[in-house]
Amino acid sequence: MFACYGFLTTFCTFSTSFFPKPNYLVLNSKCAEIEEELKNVTNSLKSLEAQTEKYASKEDKYEEEIKLLTDKLKEAETRAEFAERSVAKLEKAIDELEDKLARAKEENVGIHQVLEQTLVDLSHL
């Protein structure tokens, strides 16, 4: 496997005798394990990327929904304020009409008394 020439031949002979030969089966097994782990990590990454896109889409949808609900809330608050002002005006108008009705009743009672007194005076003639 090693091509050793000249000076390197001695080194290669020395190095192979000094250092044990690597166990290629163990190295291949480790390489296979690392490749399998890399494949698993790659699949996990792809899955996470897909989830990220999915959740980003949901986040955008929820942000749009929040914006719509916020706009509806502002409109409802505006309508509520207008309704409160309208109720206050109507209550004031009701109070004024009740006062006017009370004065008209008093005036009617007064006119009725004058009319009765006039009838009593006419009957004595």
Secondary structure as GFF3:
##gff-version 3
##sequence-region A 1 125
A	DSSP	alpha_helix	7	18	.	.	.	ID=ss1
A	DSSP	alpha_helix	24	123	.	.	.	ID=ss2
###
